[in-house]
Each structure stands twice: as C-alpha cells, then as structure tokens.
Amino acid sequence: MKTVLDFLRHWAEGQPFRPFTLRLEDGRGILVTRPSHIACSDDGETIAVFLPDDTLEIIAQKSVTSLQEPRV
C-alpha cells in the first residue's frame, strides 16, 4: 500500500511537474510550486518546503494528511 510519502515523491518527481498542496493536520495548506522547492529526509520522517516568501517550512511527515492538486 502506498503511503503519503510515496505519493509526495511521485508528484514531486513527475514530468511535467504540476504544483500541489500538502494538507496538514492543523488545517494549513503548503503549496509546492516547483520540484526544487521540496525535499524529504532519507528516513522519510521530515519534509522541507521552500515557500514563495523565501522562508523554509520543516514539516513532520506524519502531520501531512493529504496531497491536493490544484483545480483546473
């Protein structure tokens, strides 16, 4: 069974890349606009996302509840 992390890696490496949103358990959405703006730790427990304002958000993988593609 695929995990959220499996889908995240698939979407982040997809060609062509399509922006997507990480939905978190606290209700926030983190938009990933470019594949170079997201990285996962080797153990998959931590996700780093560079935000549009040039800040870095560090997220525990277990806090991601879903991935959402933008509506077209």
Rosetta blueprint (number, residue, H / E / L):
1 M L
2 K L
3 T L
4 V H
5 L H
6 D H
7 F H
8 L H
9 R H
10 H H
11 W H
12 A H
13 E H
14 G L
15 Q L
16 P L
17 F L
18 R L
19 P L
20 F E
21 T E
22 L E
23 R E
24 L E
25 E L
26 D L
27 G L
28 R L
29 G E
30 I E
31 L E
32 V E
33 T L
34 R L
35 P H
36 S H
37 H H
38 I E
39 A E
40 C E
41 S L
42 D L
43 D L
44 G L
45 E L
46 T E
47 I E
48 A E
49 V E
50 F E
51 L L
52 P L
53 D L
54 D L
55 T L
56 L E
57 E E
58 I E
59 I E
60 A E
61 Q H
62 K H
63 S H
64 V E
65 T E
66 S E
67 L E
68 Q E
69 E L
70 P L
71 R L
72 V L
